[in-house]
Amino acid sequence: MTDADDADSTASATDANASAGGPNGPTGTEASAADDDFTVTPYAVEGEVDYGRLLERFGADRLTDEQVERFPDHPLLRRRIYYAGRDVDQFLDAAEAGETHSIVTGRGPSGPMHLGHVMPFYLAKRIQDETGARVFVPLSDDEKYLLKEQSSDEIREHARDNLKDLLAVGFDPERTRFVIDGPDADAVYPTATRVAKRVTQSTVDATYGEPPNVGLSFYPAVQATHLLLPQLLHGSHPTLVPVAIDQDPHVRVCRDVAGKEAFDVQKPGALLGKFLPSLDGPGKMSASDDAPGIELTDDPDDARDKIAQYTYSGGRVDVDEHREHGGDPEVDVAYQLLYYFLEPDDERVERLAREYRDGELLSGELKEIAAERLGEFLRDHQRRRAALGPLAEELAPYRLTDEERARLGATVV
């Protein structure tokens, strides 16, 4: 499963920066959502997304208060950034009973990681820390080569860079596996072959549009394999996939395959999230936006400048009008960055919204608060990243063991 590109992201799930259709990427139909107002597919997100309408089209359920309370505490859940899902209760039941349960959320290495990409990984780490969940992180280097106008060397370098950021998150190596499609092809592709036999071309076309090459026509089988890996290694058990909602079609294809009698597995569940907004307004943070994204390797001072220069403001045109009428935190990107996860204190984030609406807090002051929190987050992440030793040594405990590779390699029979 690749990542939610800009939430790649949030999903997994894949890098959603490619244009819909044409040589740069397929466009979704049946298992995606597109209308005159907005488009949401695994490869493109355009317009102002209506998250309620997406649930109606994708058939997922909103998280209930009870379900959120059963999860380990995290602002992404408390504040309903991750707001919907499938088969969430089965995962929570297993976690509470101390039974095997797993998380799958991945990364498509087509460029540097930014804030939107890393959200599901920090959420997965919190769940792992609290419940002991196994975490599988697939890296879809092969898909990015098929999808992007980049050489294999460029994709490989992006993967190495992304792996440093993933290691800096701090997963438990005994309960975490990073699976890289290219180097781990002997483990991934035997199962992908079995999956491919049970996915029709009409399903691929209906979900993703007509693929621009035969590699991407096959790739949904690899996506589904990513989601089945925990169960193929550790037996049938609940698996949860936290991704941005544009990546949900991948989960749905896998659930269809998992329901077939050839696989002794449970259908993977989903935890679906909203997009981290682009700095220049509603939408999702993406390297392809006019405004820059905030990369995890940005110098905190440079990130502060991006906040000051590019973040869309919900404030008024001048100070006097703002003092009188107040601002709108719902569209103010600096506030949204705080709300999503940079400010963990619920009371403080609510107070900031109230003061902004009342005109007590100015847009520049709100940007400064967001820049401070962002700087703290980046410094902590970069400190852990800088402390890593040689990549091969740091990565070794997270790779599939010889026994695990042999077990997966045998599943084609």
VEXBA-639490 format. One record per atom (N, C-alpha, C, O): residue in one letter; x, y, z. Coordinates in pm, whole numbers, plus 50000, padded with zeros to 5 digits. Layout:
# residues N
AXYZ ...
***
This chain:
# residues 413
M500864988050000 M500005000050000 M500885012250000 M501755013550086 T500685021349905 T501475033349905 T500775044149983 T499695041950038 D501385055849989 D500915065350088 D499845074950037 D499625076749918 A499205080850138 A498295091250108 A499085103450085 A499465110150181 D499355106649961 D500415116049930 D500255129050002 D501265133950055 D499195134750010 D499255148050066 D498225149150174 D497435158450183 A498295139750248 A497625139350375 A498135131750481 A497545131650589 D500245116950123 D500685106750069 D500945106450166 D502025101150191 S499915113650312 S499495114450342 S499685109650325 S500425101450272 T498265116350417 T497685113350497 T497655102550446 T497025093350500 A497155087050242 A496985080550239 A497515078150223 A497505078750100 S499295069750282 S499365062650214 S499335064250205 S499255064150082 A498595041650044 A497985049349940 A499055055549859 A500225054549895 T498695062349746 T499695066449651 T499885081449648 T499125089049708 D500925085549578 D501195099649555 D500105105149465 D499975100949350 A499335114249516 A498185119249442 A498475132149368 A497565139949340 N499745134649336 N500075147149270 N499965146249119 N500015156549051 A499825134149062 A499775132948918 A498485138648863 A497445138448930 S498555143748742 S497345148848678 S496435137248644 S496905126248615 A495115139648648 A494175129148612 A494205127148462 A494175136748384 G494265114448420 G494225111148279 G495545114148211 G496485119148274 G495625111148081 G496805114248004 G497995105948048 G497815096048119 P499195109548008 P500375101548036 P500845102348180 P501665094248222 N500345112048257 N500855113948393 N500115106048498 N500595105148612 G498985100348466 G498285092648566 G496855090248528 G496245098548460 P496285078848571 P494905075548538 P493935083748621 P494325089948720 T492695083648581 T491665090548656 T490635080648705 T490315071148633 G490105082448826 G489175072948883 G487755075748841 G487405087148809 T486925065448840 T485495067148811 T484685060048916 T484265066149014 E484455047348898 E483515040048983 E483895040349131 E483045042849216 A485175037849162 A485595037249301 A486195050249350 A486765050749459 S486095060649271 S486555073749312 S485355083049311 S484225078649291 A485595095949332 A484485105449333 A484865117449247 A485905123549267 A483995120649152 A484245132249068 A482915138149025 A482025130848980 D482765151149039 D481585157848986 D481985171948947 D483175175048939 D481015180748924 D481325194148877 D482005202548984 D482655212448952 D481865198749111 D482395206849221 D483815202849262 D484645211449289 F484075190049266 F485395185449310 F485665171549255 F484745164249217 T486945168149252 T487395154949206 T488315149049311 T489245155649358 V488055136649346 V488915129449440 V489165115549385 V488255107349380 T490395112949344 T490795099749298 T492135096449363 T492735105149426 P492625084049351 P493935081049407 P495075088849342 P496185088949395 Y494815095349228 Y495885102149157 Y495655117149138 Y496535124049086 A494515122249180 A494265136449163 A493185141049261 A492185134149281 V493405152749322 V492405159049408 V492275173449361 V493245181049361 E491065177349320 E490845190649268 E489555196349326 E488595188949348 G489535209449350 G488345216049400 G488235215249551 G489105209549618 E487175220949605 E486925220749749 E486145208249784 E485005206449742 V486775199649862 V486225186249887 V485085186849987 V485185193550090 D483995179949956 D482875178050049 D483035164250110 D482715154150047 Y483525163850235 Y483855150950296 Y482615142650327 Y482685130350325 G481505149050353 G480265141650376 G479805134550250 G479415122850255 R479845141450137 R479435135350011 R480365123949971 R479935114149911 L481655125350004 L482575114549973 L482195101750046 L482275090849990 L481775103050172 L481375091050247 L480185084250181 L480125072050175 E479245092150133 E478075086350067 E478505078649943 E477955068049915 R479445083849870 R479875077349746 R480765065249772 R480665055149702 F481635066449872 F482545055449900 F481925045049992 F482435033950002 G480845048450060 G480175038650144 G480835036150277 G480615025550337 A481635045450327 A482265043950458 A481395050350565 A480445057550535 D481725047550692 D480935052450805 D481735062750885 D482945061250904 R481045073150931 R481695082651021 R482085075751151 R481365067051200 L483225079751208 L483595074751339 L482615079851443 L482195091451439 T482255071251536 T481385075351646 T482235080351762 T483435077651768 D481605087551854 D482315092051973 D482895080152049 D484015080752099 E482125069352058 E482585057552131 E483835051652066 E484775047852135 Q483855050951933 Q485025045451865 Q486255054151888 Q487335048951914 V486105067251879 V487235076151902 V487765074552043 V488985074752063 E486905072952141 E487335071252279 E488085058152300 E488905057052391 R487795048252217 R488475035352230 R489875035452170 R490705027152206 F490145044652079 F491475045952022 F492425052352124 F491965059552213 P493725049852111 P494695057852188 P494475072652158 P494155076352045 D494655080952258 D494365095252244 D495325101852146 D496535100452158 H494765108852049 H495575116151951 H494715127051890 H493555124651858 P495265139251871 P494455150251816 P493895147251677 P492815152251644 L494575139451596 L494055136251464 L492735128551472 L491915129251381 L492545121351581 L491285114051603 L490305122451685 L489125123351649 R490775128651793 R489885136851875 R489195147551793 R488015150451814 R489925153351701 R489405164651624 R488815160251490 R488465168551406 R488705147151472 R488045141351355 R488735145251224 R488075147051122 I490065146551228 I490805147551103 I490715133951034 I490435133050915 Y490945123451111 Y490545109951067 Y489135108051116 Y488895106751237 Y488205107951024 Y486805109751062 Y485885098451022 Y484705098651058 A486375088650949 A485515078050899 A486315065250883 A487545065450894 G485635054250857 G486365041850837 G485475030050803 G484265031450780 R486105018550800 R485435005850776 R485984995450873 R487194994850895 D485134987550931 D485524976551020 D486474981151130 D487414974051167 V486234993051181 V487074998551287 V486894990751417 V487854988651490 D485664986551447 D485414979651574 D486184966651585 D486654963251694 Q486324959251476 Q487074946751481 Q488524949251523 Q489084941751603 F489114959851469 F490484963351506 F490554967251653 F491454962751724 L489624975351699 L489634979851838 L489384968351934 L489984967752041 D488494959251896 D488234947451980 D489514939352000 D489824935352112 A490234936951890 A491474929251899 A492524936451983 A493224930152062 A492624949551965 A493594957252042 A493294956552190 A494204954752271 E492024958052227 E491634957752368 E491794943952429 E492054942752549 A491654933552349 A491784919952399 A493224915052399 A493494903852443 G494154923252350 G495534919052343 G495804908952234 G496804901752239 E494914908252135 E495074899052023 E495834905851909 E495994918051908 T496284897851814 T497044903251702 T496224913451624 T495064910851589 H496814924851596 H496184935151515 H497294943151448 H498374944751505 S497024948051327 S498074954251248 S497584967051181 S496394969151161 I498564975351146 I498334987651071 I499194987250946 I500344983050951 V498634991550835 V499394993050710 V499215007250660 V498085011550636 T500295014450644 T500235027550580 T501595030150518 T502615028250583 G501615034450392 G502865034550319 G503245047850259 G502645058250290 R504245047350174 R504815059450117 R505225056949972 R505845046749941 G504855066149884 G505295065849745 G506485075049728 G506295087249728 P507705069849713 P508905078249716 P509165085549585 P510025081549507 S508415096449562 S508605104249440 S509155118149468 S509275126249376 G509485121049592 G510015133949630 G510185134649780 G509955124649849 P510595146249834 P510765147649978 P509425146150051 P508375149049993 M509475141850174 M508265140850256 M507965154450319 M508865161750359 H506665157650327 H506265169950393 H505265166950504 H504995155350534 L504735177250565 L503875175550682 L502695166450654 L502365157850736 G502055168150538 G500895159950507 G501245145250496 G500435136750534 H502435142150445 H502835128250430 H503015121250565 H502695109350579 V503515128450663 V503975121850785 V502855119850888 V503035112150983 M501715126550870 M500645125550970 M500235111151001 M500175107551119 P499935102650900 P499485089150935 P500555080851004 P500235071551078 F501825084150982 F502885076351045 F502995079451194 F503185070451276 Y502875092251229 Y502885095451372 Y501635090251442 Y501695086651560 L500525089751372 L499325083751429 L499535068751449 L499185063351553 A500105062151350 A500365047851362 A501325044851476 A501165034951547 K502325053451494 K503265051451606 K502555052551739 K502805044651830 R501655062451753 R500935063751879 R500115051151908 R500095046152020 I499445046151806 I498645033851826 I499555022151861 I499235014251949 Q500695020951792 Q501625010251823 Q502135011151966 Q502215001052036 D502485023252009 D503005025052144 D501975020852249 D502335015052352 E500695023852224 E499665021352323 E499085007252318 E498675001852421 T499045001252200 T498344988252187 T499254976852147 T498854965252154 G500494979852104 G501374969252056 G501074964851915 G501464953851876 A500414972951837 A500064969351700 A501314966951616 A502334973751633 R501224957351527 R502234955851424 R502004966551317 R500854969751285 V503074972151263 V502954982551162 V503744978251038 V504924974651048 F503094978650924 F503744975850796 F503754988650713 F502724995150696 V504944992150662 V505105004250584 V505655000550446 V506864999050430 P504774998950347 P505254996150211 P505755008850143 P505175019550161 L506825007650066 L507325018449982 L507185014149836 L507795004349794 S506375021349762 S506035017449625 S506975023849524 S506545032049443 D508245020249530 D509205025949435 D508885021849292 D509115029649199 D508365009749273 D508045005149138 D506875013149080 D506915016848962 E505855015849160 E504725023649110 E505165037649070 E504725042848968 K506025043849151 K506465057349120 K507265057648990 K507185067348915 Y508035047248965 Y508755046448839 Y507785045548721 Y508005051648617 L506715037948738 L505715036348632 L504895048948612 L504465051948500 L504675056548719 L503765067848716 L504455081048685 L503875089548617 K505665082848734 K506335095748727 K507365096148615 K507875085848573 E507655108148567 E508725110148469 E510045111548544 E510705121948536 Q510415100948616 Q511655100848692 Q512405088048663 Q511795077648636 S513715088648668 S514535076748645 S514505067748767 S514115071948876 S514925055448748 S514995046248861 S515985051148966 S515765049049085 D517065057648922 D518035063149017 D517395074249102 D517645075049222 E516575082749038 E515915093449112 E514935087649214 E514885092149328 I514165077849172 I513205071449264 I513955064949380 I513525065849495 R515055058349348 R515835051649453 R516365061749555 R516355059149675 E516825073249507 E517345083549598 E516225089249684 E516415091749803 H515055091449625 H513905096049705 H513565085749812 H513255089449926 A513605072949777 A513285062549874 A514255062849991 A513845061650107 R515525064449963 R516525065050070 R516265076950162 R516325075750284 D515955088350102 D515675100350180 D514405098650263 D514385102250381 N513365093150203 N512105090950275 N512275081150390 N511675082850495 L513095070950370 L513315061050475 L513925067450600 L513625063250712 K514765077450582 K515345084350698 K514245091250779 K514255091050902 D513285097550707 D512185103950778 D511295093650846 D510805096150957 L511085082350784 L510245071950845 L510925065950967 L510275063151068 L512225063950959 L512955058951075 L512925069051189 L512885065151306 A512935081951156 A512915092351259 A511605092651336 A511565098151446 V510545086951281 V509275086351354 V509425078051480 V508805081051582 G510245067551474 G510565060051595 G509735047551620 G509425044451735 F509365040451514 F508615028051531 F509445017451604 F510675017851604 D508745008151667 D509374996751735 D509864987051627 D509034981351555 P511164984851613 P511664976251505 P511214961751517 P511134954751417 E510914957151640 E510474943351655 E509044941251605 E508634929951577 R508294952051592 R506894950951551 R506594959051425 R505444962151397 T507644962551351 T507484970951232 T508284965051116 T509414960551134 R507684965350998 R508384961150877 R508244971750769 R507134975950735 F509374976050714 F509384984350594 F509584974950476 F510564967550471 V508664975250382 V508704966350266 V508834975050141 V507954982950110 I509954973350070 I510244981549952 I510034972749829 I510714962649812 D509094976549745 D508674967749637 D509834962649553 D509894950749524 G510754971449512 G511854967149426 G512744956849493 G512814945549446 P513434960449601 P514304950749669 P513554938849727 P514134928049741 D512284940549760 D511524929649822 D510564922949723 D509554917149762 A510904923849595 A510014918149492 A509794903149512 A508704898149484 D510824896049561 D510664881549580 D509604878449685 D509024867549684 A509354887949778 A508334885849881 A506974891249838 A505944885649875 V506964902149762 V505714908849727 V505044902749606 V503834900449606 Y505814899949502 Y505214896749374 Y504564882849365 Y503604881249288 P505014872749438 P504264860149433 P502804861849476 P501904856549412 T502584869149585 T501214871549628 T500494880849531 T499304878949504 A501194890749479 A500574899749382 A500074892149260 A499064895849200 T500784881449223 T500334873149111 T499014866349144 T498114865849060 R498904861249265 R497624855149306 R496504865249307 R495384862449263 V496794877149357 V495784887649361 V495374891549219 V494184892949190 A496364893249131 A496094897848995 A495154888248922 A494364892548837 K495234875648954 K494364865848889 K492904867948927 K492014862848860 R492674875549034 R491304877349085 R490824891749073 R489794895349129 V491574899948999 V491164913748971 V491014915148820 V491984912948747 T489854918648773 T489644919748629 T490114933248577 T490224942948652 Q490394933748447 Q490784946348387 Q489654956548394 Q489904968548406 S488414951848388 S487284961248397 S487244967848534 S486864979448546 T487624960348640 T487684966348774 T488764977048779 T488554987748835 V489924974048722 V491014983848720 V490584996348645 V490795007548692 D489974994548528 D489565006048448 D488495014248519 D488515026548513 A487565007448586 A486485014548655 A487005022148776 A486455032548812 T488055016948837 T488595023248959 T489585034248928 T489565044748992 Y490445031948828 Y491545041248804 Y491495047948667 Y492315056748638 G490575044148583 G490605048448444 G491525039348365 G492155030348420 E491605041748236 E492475033348153 E493935036548183 E494375047748159 P494705026848235 P496085029648273 P496935033448152 P496705028148043 P497895042448169 P498745046748058 P499785036448017 P500395037747912 N499985026048099 N500905015248062 N500485002548134 N499705003048229 V500994991148089 V500554978348145 V501054976548288 V500474968848365 G502144983648324 G502634982548461 G501614987648561 G501364981248663 L501014999248531 L500005004648622 L498704996748614 L497894997248707 S498504989448506 S497344980648499 S497484969248599 S496504964748657 F498704964648619 F498974953848715 F499074959048858 F498834951448952 Y499424971848875 Y499814976449008 Y498734975349115 Y499094973349231 P497434976349086 P496444974249192 P496594960849264 P496234959749381 A497134950849195 A497384937949262 A498484939349365 A498444932849470 V499474947749337 V500544950249435 V499994958249552 V500314955449668 Q499154968349522 Q498524976149629 Q497774966949725 Q497924968049847 A496974957949670 A496214948749755 A497134939749835 A496854936649951 T498224935449775 T499184926949845 T499754934049967 T499914927950073 H500064946849952 H500564954650066 H499634953150186 H500094951350299 L498344954050162 L497374953750272 L497184939850330 L496714938450443 L497554929750255 L497414915950304 L498654910850374 L498604900550441 L499774917950362 L501044912950416 L500964909050564 L501444898250599 P500384917450652 P500364913450794 P499674899950817 P500144891850897 Q498574897650747 Q497834885250769 Q498524873350704 Q498454862250755 L499204875550592 L499934864650529 L501094859950617 L501494848350612 L501634869150699 L502744865550787 L502294861150925 L502944852650987 H501184866550975 H500804864151115 H499404858351130 H498834858551239 G498854853351023 G497534847151029 G496414857251020 G496644869351030 S495224852451001 S494054861050985 S493824869351111 S493714863951221 H493744882551095 H493504891551208 H493084905251155 H493284908151037 P492524913751239 P492084927051195 P493274935951157 P494274936851229 T493134942251041 T494144951450990 T493484964750962 T492394965250904 L494114975551002 L493564988950982 L494504996950892 L495724996350908 V493935004350797 V494715011950700 V494395026750716 V493385031350662 P495205034450790 P494985048950801 P495545056250680 P496755056550659 V494645062050599 V495055069050477 V494155081050456 V493065081850514 A494605090450374 A493725101050329 A492635094950241 A492855084750176 I491475101350240 I490305095050179 I490455092950029 I489735084749972 D491365100149962 D491535097749819 D492135084149790 D492055079349677 Q492735077749891 Q493335064549872 Q492375053149903 Q492755041449892 D491155056349942 D490195045949979 D489905036049866 D489675024349896 P489895039949738 P489665029949634 P490625018149640 P490225006849609 H491875020449679 H492815009249692 H492324999349797 H492414987249779 V491825004649908 V491324995950015 V490124988049966 V489984976249998 R489264994449890 R488054987649844 R488374976249748 R487734965749753 V489354978349661 V489764967549571 V490314955849651 V490004944249622 C491134958849752 C491694948149835 C490614940849912 C490654928549923 R489644948049964 R488554941650038 R487774932049949 R487324921649994 D487634935549823 D486954926649730 D487754913849709 D487194902949705 V489074915349695 V489934903549678 V489954895149804 V489884882849797 A490034901749920 A490114894450047 A488854886450074 A488884876650149 G487744890450014 G486504882950032 G486414870449950 G485474862749966 K487364868049861 K487334856249776 K487934844349850 K488804845949936 E487454832749816 E487794820749895 E489254816749885 E489724808749965 A489984822249787 A491384818449771 A492274823749883 A493394819049901 F491774833549960 F492594839750063 F491944837850200 F490784841450221 D492714832050292 D492214829850429 D492594842050513 D493434841250602 V491954853250482 V492254865850551 V490964873450576 V489924870650516 Q491054883050667 Q489934892250688 Q490074904250595 Q491174907850555 K488954910350562 K488994922550482 K489674933450564 K489284935850679 P490684940250508 P491324950950585 P490354962350610 P489564966050523 G490424967950730 G489614979550763 G490314992250721 G491484992050684 A489595003350728 A490155016150686 A489885026850791 A488865026550859 L490825036150803 L490665048150884 L490945059750790 L492095061950751 L489915067250754 L489995076750645 L490135091050697 L489395095350785 G491095098250640 G491415111550689 G491185122550588 G491105120250468 K491085134750640 K490975146650558 K492385151050515 K493385146250568 F492415160150419 F493685164950366 F494225176650447 F493475185650483 L495525176350474 L496165188150531 L496105199150425 L496525196850311 P495605211050458 P495415221150354 P496735226350298 P497755226950367 S496665230050172 S497775237150109 S497965250550178 S497005256150232 L499165255750177 L499405268650240 L498595279850175 L498265289750241 D498265278250047 D497555289149980 D496045287549981 D495345294249905 G495535278750068 G494085278350083 G493525264250084 G494285254550089 P492185263150078 P491535250050085 P492085240549980 P492455244549870 G492135227950018 G492715217649933 G493625209150017 G493415207850137 K494655203249955 K495585195550034 K497005199650003 K497295204149893 M497895198150101 M499275202050084 M499935192949982 M499875180749994 S500555198949882 S501115191149774 S502325198349718 S502365210649712 A503315190449676 A504505196349615 A504195202949482 A505005210649431 S503025199849424 S502675205549295 S501885218549308 S501555224649206 D501565222949429 D500825235349448 D501695247349414 D502925246349411 D501045258849388 D501795271049366 D502565275049491 D503735278749485 A501895274349605 A502585276849731 A503395264449769 A502955253249743 P504565266349829 P505395254649863 P504805246649977 P504085252050062 G505115233849980 G504785225850096 G505865227650201 G506935233050173 I505585223050323 I506575223650430 I507205209850440 I506595200350489 E508435208950394 E509135196250394 E509725193350531 E510065202550606 L509855180550562 L510345176650695 L511795180550716 L512265181250830 T512525183050607 T513925187050620 T514115202150610 T515245206950610 D513025209750601 D513135224350595 D513795229650722 D513495225150833 D514675239250705 D515175246450821 D513985253350890 D513165259450822 P513885252551021 P512745258651090 P512555273451057 P511435278351052 D513665280651036 D513525294751000 D512935296350860 D512135305450836 D513325287450768 D512735287850634 D511255284350640 D510445290350569 A510905274550724 A509495270850739 A508695282550797 A507555284850758 R509305289850890 R508645301650946 R508365311850836 R507285317850832 D509325313750745 D509135323150635 D507995318550543 D507225326750493 K507895305250522 K506805300150438 K505445303050503 K504495306950435 I505375301050634 I504125304050705 I503775318850689 I502635322350659 A504765327550710 A504515341850703 A504135346450564 A503275355150548 Q504775340650462 Q504605345650326 Q503435339350252 Q502745346150176 Y503185326250275 Y502285319050187 Y500945314950250 Y499985312650176 T500855314050381 T499635308450438 T498435317550413 T498465329650439 Y497395311350364 Y496135318350338 Y495525322950470 Y495445315250566 S495105335550474 S494595341250598 S493075341950598 S492455344750496 G492505339250714 G491075341150732 G490745354550796 G489615356950838 G491755363450802 G491565376450864 G490985386750769 G490765384050651 R490765398650821 R490175409650744 R491275417650673 R492465415250693 V490835427050590 V491785434250505 V492665443950583 V493775447050539 D492185448850697 D493025457550779 D492745454850926 D491785447950961 V493595460251011 V493535457351155 V492215461951215 V491595454651293 D491795474051182 D490565479251241 D489365470451207 D488555467351294 E489255466451081 E488135457851042 E488225444251110 E487215438451150 H489445439251124 H489615426351191 H489215427351338 H488555418451391 R489625438251404 R489245440051544 R487735440651560 R487185435851659 E487065446651463 E485625448251472 E484855435651435 E483895431951503 H485285429051329 H484495417751277 H485135404151302 H484455393951293 G486425403851332 G487075391051358 G487425383451232 G487045387351122 G488155372451250 G488575364051138 G487855350751138 G487065347751227 D488145342651036 D487505329551018 D488555318651030 D489295316250934 P488645311851144 P489665301451160 P489425289251072 P490345281451047 E488185287451024 E487875275750943 E488605275950809 E488835265350750 V488975287850760 V489685288650634 V491115293550652 V491895293650556 D491475297550772 D492815302750798 D493795291050809 D493675282650898 V494775290550719 V495655278950712 V496555277950834 V496825266950881 A497025289150887 A497855288551008 A497085282051121 A497625273751194 Y495825285751137 Y495015279451241 Y494805264751212 Y494885256451303 Q494535261351086 Q494285247351052 Q495505238651080 Q495345227151123 L496705243851056 L497905236251090 L497975233451240 L498355222551281 L497615243251319 L497565241251464 L496495231151501 L496715222451585 Y495345232451437 Y494205223851471 Y494465209351433 Y494115200151508 Y495085207251318 Y495305193451274 Y496175185951374 Y495795175151420 F497335191351407 F498155183851503 F499305191651564 F499975186451653 L499575204051520 L500715211151576 L500475216051718 L501425217551794 E499195218751756 E498865222751892 E498065211451957 E496885209851927 P498695203652046 P497995192152104 P496965195752210 P496095187552240 D497025207852268 D496145211852377 D494795216552321 D494725226952256 D493735208752346 D492415212052292 D491915225452343 D491345233252266 E492115228152470 E491625240752526 E492315252652461 E491685262852433 R493615251352436 R494335262652375 R493895264452230 R493725275752186 V493715253652157 V493345255252016 V491945261052005 V491665268451911 E491065257652100 E489725263552100 E489775278352139 E489025286552085 R490665281652232 R490795295652273 R491335304052158 R490875315352137 L492295298852083 L492825306151969 L491735308851865 L491675319751809 A490885298951841 A489795300951745 A488835311651794 A488395320151717 R488515311251921 R487575321051977 R488165335151970 R487465344551932 E489425336552007 E490055349752004 E490195354951862 E490115367051838 Y490395346051769 Y490505350151628 Y489145354851576 Y489055364851505 R488105347451610 R486745351551567 R486345364851630 R485665372951568 D486785367051754 D486415379351824 D487285391351786 D487015402551828 G488315388951706 G489185399851666 G490275403151764 G491055412351741 E490365395851874 E491435398151972 E492795393851917 E493815399951947 L492785383151836 L494025377551782 L494125381151634 L493205378451557 L495225387351596 L495415391451457 L496005380151374 L496565370651429 S495885381251242 S496385370751153 S497895368951169 S498375357651170 G498635379951180 G500075378851196 G500455371851325 G501415364051329 E499705374451431 E499965367951559 E499665352951551 E500385344851608 L498595349451480 L498245335451465 L499305328151382 L499675316851413 K499795334751278 K500875328751199 K502115326451283 K502795316351268 E502425335951372 E503605334651456 E503475322651551 E504445315451573 I502275320551606 I502045309051694 I502225296151615 I502855286751663 A501645295551494 A501785283551411 A503245281151375 A503705269651375 A503985291851345 A505395290351309 A506205284951427 A507115276951408 E505885289351549 E506595284451667 E506365269551687 E507305261951712 R505095265451677 R504775251151696 R505405242751584 R505915231851609 L505355248051463 L505955240851351 L507455239351372 L508015228651346 G508105249951418 G509535249051443 G509875238551547 G510855231251532 E509065237551653 E509275227451755 E509155213351696 E509965204551723 F508115211551614 F507905198351553 F509075194651462 F509585183451469 L509495203951376 L510575201051282 L511885198551355 L512635189451319 R512175206351457 R513425204351530 R513455190551596 R514485183751594 D512345186351656 D512315173251719 D512495162151616 D513255152751637 H511775163351503 H511885153151399 H513295152851341 H513865142051322 Q513865164351314 Q515185165051253 Q516285160551349 Q517305155151306 R516085162751478 R517055157851576 R517135142651572 R518215136951574 R515975136151567 R515975121451558 R516545116851425 R517235106651419 R516255124051319 R516775120351187 R518295121551184 R518975112751131 A518815132351241 A520255134551240 A521005124351325 A522185121751302 A520315118751424 A520955109051513 A521075095151452 A521725086451508 L520455093051336 L520525080051272 L521935077051225 L522675085951184 G522295064351232 G523565059951176 G523425057151027 G522475061950965 P524355049450968 P524235045850827 P522885039450798 P522395031250876 L522275043050685 L520915038850656 L520765023750656 L519795018450712 A521705016650595 A521585002050587 A521534995750727 A520784986350751 E522355001250819 E522374995750955 E521084999051029 E520534990551099 E520605011451015 E519385015451084 E518175007951030 E517255004651105 L518185005250901 L517034998950838 L516964983950862 L515884978050858 A518114977750887 A518184963150894 A517134956850988 A516504947050949 P516924962051110 P515954955551199 P514514956551149 P513644949251197 Y514254965451053 Y512894967551004 Y512594959650876 Y511454959550829 R513614952950820 R513414945750695 R512834931950722 R512954926550832 L512214926450621 L511704912750632 L512844903150662 L513914904150604 T512594893750753 T513594883550781 T513594873050670 T512664872550589 D514634864750666 D514694854150566 D513484844850578 D512934840450478 E513084842050701 E511934833250723 E510654839750670 E509834833050607 E510494852650696 E509304859650647 E509284860350495 E508234858550433 R510424862750435 R510494863350289 R510144849850228 R509444849050127 A510644839150288 A510354825850237 A508864822750249 A508274816650160 R508264827050361 R506834824550381 R506004831750277 R505064826150221 L506344844150250 L505604851850149 L505884846650009 L504984846049926 G507124842849982 G507484837949849 G506754825349814 G506554822449696 A506354817549913 A505684804849887 A504194806649862 A503524797049825 T503664818549880 T502194820049873 T501654819549732 T500434819149714 V502544819649628 V502024818749492 V501524804649462 V500724802749370 V501964794749539 V501584780949513 V500154778649558 V499634767549544 
***
